[in-house]
Structures are given as C-alpha cells and as structure tokens.
Amino acid sequence: MNIFYNGHFNRELKRGTVEQIDTNRKLYKKYFPDAGARVYEENRRNCGAPTILMASWEFILFAKKKILKDNWSPDVVVGHAKKIHSIPFLARKPYITGLITMI
C-alpha cells in the first residue's frame, strides 16, 4: 500500500525547485532535495501560534515581582491587572488559571 499521495510529491517538488541561470544567462528550474528540506524545516519553525508566555512576558515579570517580593497572591495580581486597563504589556486578558499554570 502506498502511504504517499500525489499532493505529497507536488509539495516537495514545489519546495525543492529553484531557479538557476545557465551559461547563456537563461533561467531554468531544477529540483534540489536539500533545498526542499531546508524550506520544509524553515516552514516548520515558523508555523503555529505564538506562545502566550512570550506575548505576555512583561506581565509575567510583573506577577513574579508582586508574588515574591510583595507577597501578593496570584488572585490579587490578576485582579489588579484586570482593574487597571491601561497596562500596556498585556497581550490578552489575564486569568488566574493561566497564571497559576505558569507558576
């Protein structure tokens, strides 16, 4: 049984085909497997949603400071952040379960 289908090969050909210039300075296309692998790996690195942790890094640092130095509970930190809407470093609305998960 063939586990690959036609779309698999078409995508690989599309990723690995690059334009070359011959000795007469004319363009032609040629397939290189290493180019296809490089493009595939680059696309895999760039796919997916950005992590919430990195998007809210300043909030995490703020919460860490308040919890460790000022003895605030995670509930108080999130409540304070929700009350003050002008906090510029919030990527999204903070929730207590998310903060406890990150701790």
Order of alpha helices (4+ residues) and beta strands (2+ residues): alpha-beta-beta-alpha-alpha-alpha-alpha-alpha
